[in-house]
Every structure is written in structure tokens, then in C-alpha cells.
Amino acid sequence: MAAKDKKRGSFVVQAAVLASASLIVRFIGFLYRLPMTELIGDEGNGIYSAGYYIYTFLLILSSAGLPAAISRLVSTRIAKGEYSNAHRVFRVAMAIGGTLGAIGMVILFVFAEPIANFVDNPASVYCIRTLAPTLLIVGFMSVYRGYLQGMNIMAPTAMSQIIEQIFNAVFSVLLAWILVKQSIPLGAAGGTAGTGIGAFAGLIVIIIFYCREKKQIYKNIRLEDRGIKQENNQEILKSIVFTAVPIIAGTAIFSITNLIDMKMVMSLLMSSGYTESQANTLYGQLSGKYVTLTTLPVSISSAMATAAIPTIATSVTLGDKKMVKVKVNMALKLAMVISIPAAFGIGILADEILLMLFPTQHEGGALIVAGAVSVAFLSLCQIVTGVLQGIGKIQIPVIGALMGAVVKVILNAILIPIPSINVVGAVISTDVCYLVAAVFNLIMLTRITGVRPYYGQMLLKPTLCSIVMSIGCLASYKLFDIVFGNTISTLLAIVVAIIIYLVTMLLINGITERDFESIPKGRAMVRVFKKMRLMK
């Protein structure tokens, strides 16, 4: 049993599970957004995103903060052997998630029209209404995920996310294809309807996993020390509220930045002379292409942040300061080693990637070039936020997010009305927003924990290798393009870029043997690299 718990509790293993699931989910998201964009176009993407961002904001307010909060509360209680209190957190949270989800569902459905008019996108009313029931479904699902994550069991979350996205992809494209024949707004609403169907499938999956763990959960409760103080529902409710509200507030502020973009891009563009259709098209490029591409690598750091919360919280609870420092530095390094080259790669091949993914709707390369750096900034922000939440400093990310949001509003107002910049201004302001939040959070983390990040390993070496990688990537694309078309040339250039980055990181000791030993199959990889004389 101890070995099993140790395996479950491994930060890197759990992060790898969630990161793998996130990559699969993002990849499926890419696949279905391709035919979706071909069906509804950039204008339809603008309508779709308007409804979806409104839904996301209410989702955050109602339940999106619950998994992280429940995960932390459950993990700290289990670390002390308080299994009954941990399960009581689950039961109280279920009542909270269901109630808030139901309230959000009613608000979204009843007030869909005035909300759509407020954001200057009246065509999004159908999307908003079709998304309303999803709030209730996700409310319950979030509680199940948070409880199992708190026990360091990440596979159920991973599997439910994958199943959810598969159903989402299939039904979004199918319903969009059926409804777009009537109008673009209805086609966009078909896409959002698939979100609810996917969420329901994900809920069923997570319930099945919970039922499989239920026997062990109740066994642990029966065997726990009878001298442990039993918390009542009021105490649990208070703990959930005080833990969840700062997490929700920090996440909500970043979600508000999406709403800010939606409101300001639409209103400022139309006041500058663009029609509603033209403004929706530009906003569709921003939300449907820039956001879709740049959030793929960020999903890895998001997964690591999710995995970091319970494992770091456990180390804090046990008073193991040395292990806290080890886990913090590992999380920061892993996030940056992945996100920095991703930012360079996306920026270098922006136009080529868009042409490959959206053959007939490939406009928007300037947005990707301007916003590629946000991949690194947002990844750093998310992983540091997860660490801060894990050590109990959940209010710090709220302040950082608020500072970033204020800067974003100011820059939006300055840049978007400039004709030569227009929607690119929203991307630039997003870069600065995430940078401000990330730097603030990192400074506060250093002051609070005393952990001095290894900046050479975390930032300098990945950046230097990414520069070398970018030169090789661009040169190889030009070479391949002489013989092959854009799609094959782009894919081959990406493969070359990955090889160059990995080799250069190994040669300058940017990735160490210890790093590989902490990941699945890492030792086998080390043996291969040593035979190739890439590692000593």
C-alpha cells in the first residue's frame, strides 16, 4: 500500500499524467477547430468565442475554483490521516458546486439577450443559451475532480478530460455543420452545444472512477485514528469558501481579461469605422487562432500547476522545507524548458502554421507573431500560481492578476484604436499583462519561501537553445519548401527544431540526468543519450 501511495504521490508522475491528458485534449481541440473554422469562418469564431468567454467567466465564479481548493483541503487532511474530514470536504463541496452551478445556469439562460447586447455581440445570444446547462454539469464534475486530485489520483481527471473533449469535438462539428446551413450564429451555437454534451460524458466517466475508489475511501475512514477531531459542515464550508474565493478571484481576473478584449475589441473597432461583421472577423482571428495556438503548450504548465498544489501542500503540512524547495524548482524548470522553445517556434512559423491548419482561413499571422511570447509568460504565471496555492498563499496570485488586468485595459485603450495596430493591440496588452503578473508572483514566491530559482537552468539555457533552434527551424523550412509544399515543410521543420533544441540542451547541460530520472522512462532515455555521447 505504501508503494502504491508513493507512486500516486510522485509530483512528476502526476504532472505527466495531467500534462499528457492536456496535450491530447488540446490536440483534439485543434482537430475539431479546423473543420469548425472552415464551416463558420472567422466571423463565426468571433460569435462562438463571445458566448464561450461569457460562459467561462460564470463557470469560474460558480465552480472552476473548486478543484484547486478541494484538492488542497483534501490533501492536507489526508496528510494528517483525517480521512473522514477529507470526505466531508467532498460532500459539502458537492452541495456548493450543485447550488452555484444551478444559479449560473439560470442567469445565463434567462439573461442571455441583455448579456449579448452588453458585449456588443448580439449574435452570440444562441451560444450563450446553449451553454447554460453546462454550468450545472461542470459544477458537479469539478468537485469529483478536486477530491480525487487531493488524494493524488490524477488519472480520473485525465481520462474524463479526454472523453469530454472527444464528445465535444464530434458533436460540435456535427451540430455546426447542420445548423450553419441556416445561419452563421446558429452554426456557432451548434459548436457550443457540443461543449455541454462533452461535459456530460466527462461527468459520467469521473463518477465511474469515484465509485471504483469508494471502497478504499470508506476503508480508510473506518481505520483512521478515533482521536482525530471531526470537523462539522459549517467549519468545512468556511474552509472551502476561504480557500476557493481567492483562487476564483485570481482566475476570474484573467478570465475578465478575455471579456475585456471582447468588449473593447468590438466597441473600439466599430467606433473606428469597422462594421459588426468585420469586427467579429478580427475578433475571431484573435480568439479562434491566436488563443487556440498559444494555449496548447501552456496546457502543460497548467497540468503541472494542478499537480503541484496537493503535493506541495502535503510537504508544507509535514514541515518538509527541503522538499518544498526541490518541488518548486522542479516545477519552474519543467514549465520553462517546455514553454520557452514553444514560444519561439510558434512565433517563427506563425504564417506557415496557420496556412497548414486553416488552408482557406489562414489570416492572422501577425497576431501569433506578436503574442507568441505570451506562451512563456502565461506558463510561468500559471506554475507560480499553482505553487503559491500549494503553500497556502492563495491571495498573492489575485493581486498579480489584478495588476496585469489593469495594465491590459490601459494598453488596450491606447493601442486598439490605432488603425495600423487594431486587434494586434489586444495581443500586445496580453503579453504585458501576463508578464506583470508572472514577475510579481515570482518575486513574492521568492520572498515567502526563500527559494532562489535557478534562473540559468530555468530561463537562460532554454532561451539560448531556443534561439539556436529558431535559426535551424527557419533555415530548414526554407530548404524543405524548395521540394515540398507548406504542410510537409512545416511539419519537417518542427521535427528539426525539436531535435536541435533537445541536442543543444543536452550539450550545455540544460537538461540533466537527474531531470530525466524524475520522469517516466527517463533512465532508458539517459542510457540512449549516453551512447550517443550527448550526456556524460
C-alpha positions in Angstrom: 0.0 0.0 0.0 2.9 2.4 0.8 4.5 1.8 -2.5 1.2 2.5 -4.2 0.7 5.7 -2.3 4.3 6.8 -3.1 3.7 6.1 -6.8 0.5 8.1 -6.7 2.1 10.9 -4.8 5.0 11.5 -7.2 4.7 15.0 -8.4 6.3 14.4 -11.8 4.3 11.2 -12.4 1.0 13.0 -11.6 2.1 16.0 -13.6 3.0 13.8 -16.5 -0.5 12.2 -16.4 -2.3 15.5 -16.5 0.1 17.0 -19.0 -0.4 14.1 -21.3 -4.1 14.4 -21.0 -3.9 18.1 -21.6 -1.9 17.6 -24.7 -4.4 15.0 -26.0 -7.3 17.3 -25.2 -5.6 20.3 -26.9 -4.8 18.2 -29.9 -8.4 17.1 -30.2 -9.3 20.7 -29.8 -7.1 21.6 -32.7 -8.6 18.9 -34.8 -12.2 19.9 -34.3 -11.5 23.7 -34.5 -10.1 23.1 -38.0 -13.4 22.0 -39.6 -15.3 24.3 -37.3 -13.4 27.3 -38.7 -13.9 26.1 -42.2 -17.6 25.8 -41.5 -18.3 29.1 -39.7 -15.3 31.2 -40.6 -13.6 33.9 -38.6 -16.9 35.7 -38.2 -18.5 32.6 -36.7 -15.4 32.1 -34.5 -15.9 35.6 -33.1 -19.6 34.8 -32.3 -18.7 31.4 -30.8 -15.9 32.9 -28.6 -18.1 35.7 -27.3 -20.6 33.2 -26.0 -17.9 30.9 -24.7 -16.0 33.6 -22.8 -19.1 34.7 -21.1 -19.9 31.1 -20.1 -16.2 30.7 -18.9 -16.5 33.7 -16.7 -19.6 32.4 -15.0 -18.1 29.0 -14.8 -15.1 30.4 -12.9 -17.4 32.2 -10.5 -19.5 29.1 -9.9 -17.2 26.1 -9.9 -13.8 26.5 -11.7 -12.0 27.3 -8.4 -13.4 24.3 -6.7 -10.9 21.6 -8.0 -7.9 23.5 -6.7 -9.5 24.5 -3.4 -10.8 21.0 -2.7 -7.5 19.4 -3.8 -5.6 21.5 -1.3 -8.1 20.9 1.6 -8.3 17.2 0.9 -4.5 16.7 0.6 -3.7 18.5 3.8 -6.3 16.4 5.8 -5.1 13.1 4.3 -1.5 14.0 5.1 -2.6 14.1 8.8 -4.7 10.9 8.5 -8.0 12.8 8.6 -9.8 10.7 6.0 -13.4 11.4 7.3 -12.8 15.1 7.3 -11.4 14.9 3.8 -14.6 13.1 2.7 -16.7 15.6 4.5 -15.0 18.3 2.4 -16.2 16.4 -0.7 -19.8 16.2 0.5 -20.0 19.9 1.4 -18.3 20.9 -1.8 -20.8 18.9 -3.8 -23.7 20.9 -2.3 -21.8 24.1 -3.1 -21.0 23.1 -6.7 -24.5 22.0 -7.4 -26.1 25.1 -6.0 -23.8 27.6 -7.7 -24.0 25.7 -11.0 -27.7 25.8 -10.9 -27.7 29.6 -10.2 -25.3 30.2 -13.0 -27.3 28.1 -15.4 -30.5 30.2 -14.7 -28.7 33.5 -15.0 -27.0 32.5 -18.3 -30.2 31.3 -19.9 -32.7 34.0 -18.7 -30.4 37.0 -19.3 -28.7 35.8 -22.5 -30.0 38.5 -24.6 -29.0 41.5 -22.5 -25.6 40.0 -21.8 -25.0 39.5 -25.6 -26.1 43.2 -26.2 -23.8 44.4 -23.4 -20.7 42.9 -25.0 -21.7 44.4 -28.4 -22.2 40.9 -29.9 -26.0 40.3 -30.1 -25.5 37.4 -32.5 -23.9 35.4 -29.6 -27.3 35.0 -27.8 -27.8 31.5 -29.1 -24.4 30.4 -28.0 -24.9 31.7 -24.5 -28.2 29.9 -24.1 -26.9 26.5 -25.3 -24.0 26.8 -22.8 -26.2 27.4 -19.8 -26.9 23.8 -18.7 -23.1 23.1 -18.9 -22.6 25.2 -15.8 -24.6 22.8 -13.7 -22.9 19.7 -15.2 -19.4 21.1 -14.7 -20.3 22.2 -11.1 -20.6 18.5 -10.1 -17.7 17.3 -12.2 -15.3 19.9 -10.7 -16.0 18.5 -7.2 -15.2 14.9 -8.2 -12.0 16.0 -9.9 -10.8 18.1 -7.0 -11.5 15.3 -4.5 -9.6 12.7 -6.4 -6.7 15.1 -7.2 -6.5 15.8 -3.5 -5.7 12.1 -3.0 -3.0 12.4 -5.7 -5.1 10.3 -8.1 -4.9 12.2 -11.4 -5.9 9.5 -13.9 -9.7 10.1 -13.4 -9.3 13.8 -14.2 -7.1 13.0 -17.2 -9.5 10.3 -18.6 -12.6 12.4 -18.0 -11.0 15.4 -19.8 -10.1 13.2 -22.8 -13.6 11.7 -23.1 -15.2 15.1 -22.6 -13.2 16.6 -25.4 -13.9 13.7 -27.8 -17.6 14.0 -27.3 -17.2 17.8 -27.6 -15.3 17.6 -30.8 -17.7 15.2 -32.5 -21.0 16.9 -31.6 -19.6 20.5 -32.0 -18.6 19.8 -35.6 -21.8 17.8 -36.4 -24.2 20.4 -34.9 -22.3 23.3 -36.5 -22.5 21.5 -39.9 -26.2 21.0 -39.5 -27.1 24.5 -38.2 -24.7 26.7 -40.2 -26.9 26.0 -43.2 -29.5 28.2 -41.6 -27.2 31.0 -40.4 -23.6 31.6 -39.0 -24.9 32.5 -35.5 -26.8 29.2 -35.3 -23.7 27.3 -36.6 -21.7 28.9 -33.9 -24.3 27.8 -31.4 -24.1 24.3 -32.6 -20.4 24.4 -31.7 -21.2 25.5 -28.2 -23.9 22.9 -27.8 -21.2 20.2 -28.2 -19.5 21.6 -25.1 -22.4 20.6 -22.9 -22.6 17.1 -24.4 -18.9 16.6 -23.8 -19.2 17.8 -20.2 -22.0 15.3 -19.5 -19.9 12.5 -20.9 -16.9 13.6 -18.7 -19.1 13.7 -15.6 -20.2 10.1 -16.2 -16.6 9.0 -16.5 -15.4 10.7 -13.3 -18.4 9.3 -11.4 -17.3 5.8 -12.5 -13.8 6.4 -11.3 -15.1 7.7 -8.0 -17.2 4.6 -7.5 -14.1 2.4 -8.1 -12.2 4.3 -5.3 -15.2 4.4 -2.9 -14.4 1.1 -1.2 -10.9 2.2 -0.3 -12.1 5.6 0.7 -14.5 4.2 3.3 -12.0 1.6 4.4 -9.5 4.4 5.2 -12.3 6.3 7.1 -13.0 3.2 9.2 -9.3 2.6 10.1 -8.4 6.2 11.0 -7.4 7.2 14.5 -10.6 7.7 16.6 -8.9 10.5 18.5 -9.0 12.8 15.4 -11.2 15.9 15.8 -14.2 15.7 13.4 -15.0 18.9 11.6 -18.6 19.9 11.2 -20.2 21.1 8.0 -20.0 24.8 9.0 -16.3 24.5 9.6 -15.8 22.7 6.3 -17.9 25.3 4.4 -15.9 28.1 5.9 -12.6 26.4 4.9 -13.8 25.9 1.3 -15.0 29.5 1.0 -11.8 31.0 2.4 -9.7 28.7 0.2 -11.7 28.9 -3.0 -12.6 32.6 -3.1 -9.0 33.9 -3.6 -8.4 31.1 -6.2 -11.6 32.0 -8.0 -10.8 35.7 -7.8 -7.3 35.2 -9.3 -8.6 33.0 -12.1 -11.6 35.3 -12.7 -9.4 38.3 -13.2 -7.6 36.6 -16.0 -11.0 35.5 -17.4 -12.1 39.1 -17.2 -9.2 40.0 -19.5 -10.9 37.9 -22.2 -14.1 39.7 -21.6 -12.2 43.0 -21.7 -10.8 42.0 -25.0 -14.2 41.0 -26.3 -15.9 44.2 -25.2 -13.0 46.6 -26.0 -12.1 45.0 -29.4 -15.7 45.0 -30.6 -16.6 48.5 -29.4 -13.3 50.2 -30.3 -13.1 48.6 -33.7 -16.7 49.6 -34.6 -16.1 53.1 -33.3 -13.1 53.3 -35.6 -15.2 52.5 -38.6 -15.4 48.7 -38.8 -18.8 47.0 -39.2 -20.0 44.5 -36.7 -19.2 41.7 -39.2 -15.7 43.0 -39.8 -15.1 43.4 -36.0 -16.3 39.9 -35.4 -14.0 38.6 -38.1 -10.9 40.3 -36.5 -12.1 39.1 -33.0 -12.5 35.6 -34.4 -8.8 35.6 -35.6 -7.8 36.7 -32.1 -9.9 34.2 -30.2 -10.0 31.3 -32.7 -6.4 31.3 -33.9 -4.1 33.2 -31.5 -5.7 31.8 -28.4 -6.0 28.3 -29.8 -2.4 28.1 -30.9 -0.8 29.7 -27.9 -2.7 27.8 -25.2 -1.5 24.4 -26.5 1.9 24.4 -24.8 0.5 26.4 -21.8 -1.7 23.3 -21.1 1.5 21.5 -19.9 2.3 24.1 -17.3 -1.3 24.2 -16.3 -1.2 20.5 -15.7 1.9 20.8 -13.6 0.3 23.6 -11.6 -2.6 21.4 -10.8 -0.3 18.5 -9.8 1.8 20.9 -7.7 -1.0 22.0 -5.4 -1.6 18.8 -3.5 2.0 17.6 -3.4 3.5 20.9 -2.3 0.6 21.4 0.2 1.4 18.0 1.7 5.1 18.9 2.1 4.2 22.2 3.8 1.8 20.4 6.1 4.6 17.9 7.1 7.0 20.8 7.5 9.5 19.4 4.9 11.0 22.7 3.8 13.8 21.0 1.8 11.2 19.0 -0.3 9.2 22.2 -0.9 12.2 23.9 -2.4 13.0 20.9 -4.5 9.5 20.7 -5.9 9.2 24.4 -6.5 12.4 24.5 -8.6 11.5 21.3 -10.4 8.1 22.8 -11.4 9.5 26.1 -12.5 12.3 24.5 -14.6 10.0 21.9 -16.3 7.5 24.6 -17.2 10.1 26.9 -18.8 12.1 24.2 -20.6 8.9 23.4 -22.5 7.2 26.8 -22.9 10.2 28.9 -24.0 11.0 26.9 -27.1 7.3 26.6 -27.9 7.0 30.4 -27.8 10.0 30.8 -30.2 8.7 28.0 -32.5 5.1 29.4 -32.8 6.4 32.9 -33.5 8.9 31.8 -36.2 6.4 29.6 -38.1 3.3 31.6 -37.4 2.1 32.2 -41.0 3.2 28.7 -42.1 1.3 27.0 -39.2 -1.9 29.0 -39.9 -1.7 28.1 -43.6 -1.2 24.4 -42.7 -4.1 24.3 -40.2 -6.6 26.7 -41.9 -6.0 26.5 -45.7 -8.9 28.7 -46.6 -8.9 30.9 -43.5 -5.3 31.5 -42.8 -5.3 35.2 -41.9 -4.0 36.3 -38.5 -0.3 35.5 -38.6 0.6 39.0 -37.2 -1.4 38.1 -34.0 0.6 34.9 -33.5 4.0 36.7 -34.0 3.1 39.4 -31.6 1.6 37.1 -29.0 4.0 34.1 -29.1 6.0 35.4 -26.1 2.8 35.1 -24.0 3.2 31.4 -24.0 6.3 31.7 -21.8 4.8 34.4 -19.6 1.5 32.7 -19.1 3.2 29.3 -18.3 5.4 31.0 -15.7 2.4 32.8 -14.2 0.4 29.6 -14.0 3.1 27.4 -12.5 4.0 30.0 -9.9 0.3 30.5 -9.1 0.0 26.7 -8.5 3.0 26.7 -6.2 1.7 29.7 -4.2 -1.7 28.0 -3.9 0.1 24.8 -2.7 1.9 26.7 0.1 -1.3 28.4 1.2 -0.6 31.9 -0.2 -3.7 32.0 -2.4 -4.2 35.7 -2.1 -0.9 36.6 -3.9 -1.9 35.5 -7.4 -5.1 37.6 -7.1 -3.0 40.7 -6.6 -0.7 39.8 -9.5 -3.6 39.1 -11.8 -5.3 42.3 -10.9 -2.1 44.3 -11.6 -1.9 42.6 -15.0 -5.5 43.3 -15.8 -5.2 47.0 -15.1 -2.2 47.3 -17.4 -4.1 45.4 -20.1 -7.1 47.7 -20.0 -4.8 50.8 -20.3 -2.8 49.3 -23.2 -6.0 48.1 -25.0 -7.4 51.6 -24.9 -4.2 53.1 -26.3 -3.4 50.5 -29.0 -6.6 49.1 -30.5 -7.9 52.4 -31.9 -4.7 52.9 -33.9 -5.6 51.7 -37.4 -2.2 50.2 -38.2 -2.3 48.1 -35.0 -6.1 47.4 -34.3 -6.6 43.9 -32.9 -2.9 43.3 -32.5 -3.1 45.8 -29.7 -5.1 43.3 -27.7 -2.3 40.7 -28.1 0.4 43.1 -27.1 -1.5 44.1 -24.0 -2.0 40.4 -23.2 1.8 39.8 -23.4 2.4 42.6 -20.9 -0.5 41.5 -18.7 1.0 38.0 -18.2 4.5 39.4 -17.8 3.5 41.8 -15.0 1.5 39.0 -13.1 4.3 36.4 -13.6 7.1 38.7 -12.3 5.1 39.9 -9.3 4.1 36.3 -8.4 7.7 35.1 -8.7 9.1 37.9 -6.6 6.6 37.2 -3.9 7.2 33.4 -4.1 11.0 34.1 -3.6 10.3 36.3 -0.6 7.8 34.0 1.1 9.6 30.7 0.7 13.3 31.8 0.4 13.6 29.6 -2.7 16.0 31.1 -5.1 15.1 29.8 -8.6 17.9 28.5 -10.7 17.5 31.2 -13.4 20.3 29.9 -15.5 18.6 26.5 -15.8 15.1 27.9 -15.8 15.5 30.8 -18.3 18.9 31.4 -19.7 19.8 28.0 -21.1 16.3 27.3 -22.6 16.3 30.8 -24.2 19.8 30.4 -25.8 18.9 26.9 -27.1 15.6 28.3 -28.4 17.5 31.0 -30.4 19.7 28.3 -32.0 16.6 26.2 -32.6 14.8 29.0 -34.3 17.6 29.7 -36.7 17.8 26.0 -37.6 14.0 25.8 -37.9 13.6 28.7 -40.2 16.6 27.6 -42.4 15.2 24.0 -42.6 11.8 25.3 -43.6 13.3 27.3 -46.5 15.2 24.3 -47.6 12.3 21.9 -47.4 10.0 24.4 -49.1 12.1 24.1 -52.3 11.0 20.5 -52.7 7.8 20.1 -50.6 4.6 22.1 -50.1 3.9 24.2 -47.0 2.3 21.4 -44.8 5.1 18.9 -45.2 7.8 21.6 -44.9 6.2 23.0 -41.7 6.0 19.5 -40.1 9.6 18.6 -41.0 10.8 22.0 -39.8 9.1 21.4 -36.4 10.8 18.0 -36.1 14.2 19.5 -36.9 13.5 22.2 -34.3 12.7 19.7 -31.6 15.9 17.7 -32.4 18.1 20.9 -32.4 16.6 22.1 -29.1 17.0 18.7 -27.4 20.6 18.2 -28.6 21.7 21.7 -27.6 20.1 21.5 -24.2 21.9 18.2 -23.6 25.2 19.6 -24.8 25.1 22.6 -22.4 23.7 20.5 -19.5 20.4 22.4 -19.7 18.6 19.0 -19.1 20.4 16.9 -16.6 20.4 13.2 -15.8 18.5 13.9 -12.6 15.8 15.6 -14.6 15.3 12.6 -16.8 15.3 10.2 -13.8 12.3 12.0 -12.5 10.1 11.3 -15.5 8.7 8.0 -16.8 11.2 6.0 -18.9 13.8 8.7 -18.1 16.6 6.3 -17.2 16.2 4.5 -20.5 16.4 7.8 -22.3 19.6 8.6 -20.4 21.2 5.4 -21.5 20.4 6.2 -25.1 21.8 9.8 -24.9 25.0 8.5 -23.2 25.5 6.0 -26.0 25.1 8.9 -28.4 27.6 10.9 -26.3 25.1 13.7 -25.7 25.4 13.1 -22.0 28.4 12.3 -19.8 
